[in-house]
Amino acid sequence: MQGTIATFDPHTRAGTLLLDDGTELAFGADAFQRSGLRLLRLGQRVDVTQVSGEVHRLGIAGIG
């Protein structure tokens, strides 16, 4: 599934994203750390992996 970064705090490394259906989904620092990314920017498209309804990992959309 994919979404767009709506908020991201580089200090806490947590934020929210909007899924393509308009649903807002929060992600924590652990999901960001698993991504291997160093920074996210508002409006950036990401692939989202969920486990048990929570964001497990983020990735750059279209890569991988």
MDTraj code that builds the backbone (N, CA, C; nanometers):
import mdtraj as md
import numpy as np

residues = "MET GLN GLY THR ILE ALA THR PHE ASP PRO HIS THR ARG ALA GLY THR LEU LEU LEU ASP ASP GLY THR GLU LEU ALA PHE GLY ALA ASP ALA PHE GLN ARG SER GLY LEU ARG LEU LEU ARG LEU GLY GLN ARG VAL ASP VAL THR GLN VAL SER GLY GLU VAL HIS ARG LEU GLY ILE ALA GLY ILE GLY".split()
xyz = np.array([
    [0.0848, -0.1155, 0.0000],
    [0.0000, 0.0000, 0.0000],
    [0.0899, 0.1224, 0.0000],
    [0.0362, 0.2339, -0.0490],
    [0.1146, 0.3569, -0.0567],
    [0.0417, 0.4717, 0.0113],
    [0.1182, 0.5723, 0.0470],
    [0.0623, 0.6924, 0.1077],
    [0.1563, 0.8098, 0.0870],
    [0.1162, 0.9223, 0.1429],
    [0.1913, 1.0469, 0.1313],
    [0.2219, 1.0987, 0.2706],
    [0.3451, 1.1398, 0.2934],
    [0.3845, 1.1916, 0.4245],
    [0.3096, 1.3215, 0.4520],
    [0.2356, 1.3259, 0.5644],
    [0.1601, 1.4448, 0.6036],
    [0.2360, 1.5252, 0.7081],
    [0.2985, 1.4553, 0.8039],
    [0.3806, 1.5218, 0.9061],
    [0.5021, 1.4343, 0.9337],
    [0.6101, 1.4975, 0.9733],
    [0.7291, 1.4231, 1.0154],
    [0.8115, 1.5127, 1.1059],
    [0.8443, 1.4625, 1.2237],
    [0.9287, 1.5353, 1.3186],
    [1.0660, 1.4698, 1.3182],
    [1.1679, 1.5381, 1.2652],
    [1.3006, 1.4768, 1.2573],
    [1.3643, 1.4494, 1.3939],
    [1.3146, 1.5150, 1.4987],
    [1.3705, 1.4919, 1.6323],
    [1.3162, 1.3638, 1.6943],
    [1.1852, 1.3421, 1.6826],
    [1.1261, 1.2201, 1.7387],
    [1.1255, 1.1072, 1.6371],
    [1.1408, 1.1433, 1.5069],
    [1.1414, 1.0488, 1.3959],
    [1.0074, 0.9774, 1.3799],
    [0.9012, 1.0449, 1.4201],
    [0.7653, 0.9926, 1.4065],
    [0.6835, 1.0894, 1.3223],
    [0.5709, 1.0415, 1.2723],
    [0.4868, 1.1288, 1.1924],
    [0.3572, 1.0616, 1.1528],
    [0.2923, 1.1192, 1.0534],
    [0.1686, 1.0642, 1.0012],
    [0.1751, 1.0635, 0.8491],
    [0.0949, 0.9765, 0.7917],
    [0.0844, 0.9727, 0.6467],
    [-0.0614, 0.9566, 0.6094],
    [-0.0940, 0.9982, 0.4887],
    [-0.2285, 0.9814, 0.4352],
    [-0.2248, 0.8705, 0.3321],
    [-0.3051, 0.7680, 0.3556],
    [-0.3169, 0.6602, 0.2584],
    [-0.3948, 0.7113, 0.1377],
    [-0.3882, 0.6392, 0.0293],
    [-0.4554, 0.6811, -0.0929],
    [-0.6072, 0.6921, -0.0770],
    [-0.6645, 0.6223, 0.0209],
    [-0.8088, 0.6320, 0.0442],
    [-0.8450, 0.7470, 0.1387],
    [-0.7451, 0.8275, 0.1798],
    [-0.7684, 0.9429, 0.2659],
    [-0.7539, 0.9151, 0.4136],
    [-0.7304, 0.7896, 0.4508],
    [-0.7130, 0.7528, 0.5910],
    [-0.5788, 0.8035, 0.6428],
    [-0.5813, 0.8659, 0.7606],
    [-0.4570, 0.9120, 0.8233],
    [-0.4022, 0.7988, 0.9096],
    [-0.2727, 0.7768, 0.9012],
    [-0.2089, 0.6671, 0.9730],
    [-0.0811, 0.7191, 1.0378],
    [-0.0669, 0.6981, 1.1677],
    [0.0527, 0.7422, 1.2395],
    [0.1607, 0.6352, 1.2301],
    [0.2865, 0.6796, 1.2308],
    [0.3985, 0.5855, 1.2375],
    [0.4975, 0.6361, 1.3412],
    [0.5628, 0.5413, 1.4060],
    [0.6581, 0.5748, 1.5104],
    [0.8020, 0.5702, 1.4623],
    [0.8915, 0.6011, 1.5532],
    [1.0342, 0.6042, 1.5227],
    [1.0857, 0.4676, 1.4781],
    [1.0307, 0.3597, 1.5325],
    [1.0759, 0.2258, 1.4941],
    [1.0494, 0.1984, 1.3465],
    [0.9310, 0.2375, 1.2982],
    [0.8977, 0.2175, 1.1564],
    [0.9905, 0.3000, 1.0680],
    [1.0196, 0.4223, 1.1109],
    [1.1114, 0.5064, 1.0341],
    [1.2512, 0.4450, 1.0330],
    [1.2982, 0.3971, 1.1458],
    [1.4314, 0.3381, 1.1533],
    [1.4433, 0.2156, 1.0634],
    [1.3397, 0.1336, 1.0582],
    [1.3414, 0.0147, 0.9719],
    [1.3480, 0.0511, 0.8238],
    [1.3092, 0.1741, 0.7899],
    [1.3069, 0.2164, 0.6500],
    [1.4471, 0.2306, 0.5919],
    [1.5447, 0.2601, 0.6777],
    [1.6795, 0.2854, 0.6285],
    [1.6958, 0.4247, 0.5708],
    [1.5896, 0.5047, 0.5748],
    [1.5954, 0.6409, 0.5237],
    [1.6549, 0.7336, 0.6297],
    [1.7057, 0.8473, 0.5844],
    [1.7627, 0.9439, 0.6776],
    [1.6680, 1.0592, 0.7056],
    [1.5743, 1.0836, 0.6140],
    [1.4838, 1.1966, 0.6284],
    [1.3599, 1.1718, 0.5436],
    [1.2487, 1.2254, 0.5860],
    [1.1263, 1.2248, 0.5062],
    [1.0843, 1.3700, 0.4864],
    [1.0249, 1.3981, 0.3714],
    [0.9756, 1.5339, 0.3474],
    [0.8250, 1.5300, 0.3276],
    [0.7584, 1.6376, 0.3639],
    [0.6143, 1.6455, 0.3477],
    [0.5785, 1.6278, 0.2012],
    [0.4755, 1.5492, 0.1755],
    [0.4321, 1.5234, 0.0393],
    [0.5034, 1.4079, -0.0289],
    [0.6041, 1.3511, 0.0362],
    [0.6793, 1.2396, -0.0225],
    [0.5918, 1.1146, -0.0276],
    [0.5938, 1.0434, -0.1403],
    [0.5210, 0.9181, -0.1555],
    [0.6040, 0.8055, -0.0948],
    [0.5384, 0.7190, -0.0197],
    [0.6070, 0.6072, 0.0439],
    [0.5250, 0.4796, 0.0289],
    [0.5953, 0.3674, 0.0283],
    [0.5331, 0.2364, 0.0415],
    [0.5200, 0.2095, 0.1907],
    [0.4104, 0.1492, 0.2300],
    [0.3836, 0.1238, 0.3712],
    [0.3645, -0.0256, 0.3927],
    [0.4379, -0.0814, 0.4883],
    [0.4189, -0.2203, 0.5286],
    [0.3578, -0.2195, 0.6681],
    [0.2435, -0.2850, 0.6818],
    [0.1763, -0.2918, 0.8109],
    [0.1847, -0.4331, 0.8674],
    [0.1927, -0.4419, 1.0000],
    [0.1860, -0.5683, 1.0719],
    [0.0882, -0.5476, 1.1865],
    [-0.0140, -0.6288, 1.1921],
    [-0.1180, -0.6194, 1.2956],
    [-0.1795, -0.4796, 1.3020],
    [-0.1992, -0.4166, 1.1857],
    [-0.2637, -0.2865, 1.1795],
    [-0.1757, -0.1664, 1.2091],
    [-0.0483, -0.1906, 1.2407],
    [0.0443, -0.0809, 1.2698],
    [0.1492, -0.0727, 1.1598],
    [0.1989, 0.0493, 1.1374],
    [0.3038, 0.0684, 1.0374],
    [0.4304, 0.0012, 1.0875],
    [0.4816, -0.0910, 1.0088],
    [0.6026, -0.1639, 1.0451],
    [0.7256, -0.1042, 0.9773],
    [0.7058, -0.0596, 0.8526],
    [0.8208, -0.0095, 0.7748],
    [0.7699, 0.0841, 0.6662],
    [0.8503, 0.1851, 0.6359],
    [0.8250, 0.2765, 0.5263],
    [0.9327, 0.2542, 0.4208],
    [0.9011, 0.2820, 0.2972],
    [1.0001, 0.2719, 0.1899],
    [0.9675, 0.3733, 0.0825],
    [1.0644, 0.4036, 0.0000],
    [1.0427, 0.4971, -0.1099],
    [0.9545, 0.4305, -0.2143],
    [0.8468, 0.4947, -0.2494],
    [0.7521, 0.4393, -0.3456],
    [0.8198, 0.4152, -0.4792],
    [0.7964, 0.2962, -0.5344],
    [0.8496, 0.2619, -0.6660],
    [0.9902, 0.2052, -0.6662],
    [1.0533, 0.1963, -0.5489],
    [1.1889, 0.1407, -0.5421],
    [1.1840, 0.0145, -0.4568],
    [1.2394, -0.0892, -0.5068],
    [1.2515, -0.2096, -0.4268],
    [1.1499, -0.3083, -0.4590],
])
top = md.Topology()
chain = top.add_chain()
for i, resn in enumerate(residues, 1):
    res = top.add_residue(resn, chain, resSeq=i)
    for name in ("N", "CA", "C"):
        top.add_atom(name, md.element.get_by_symbol(name[0]), res)
traj = md.Trajectory(xyz[None], top)
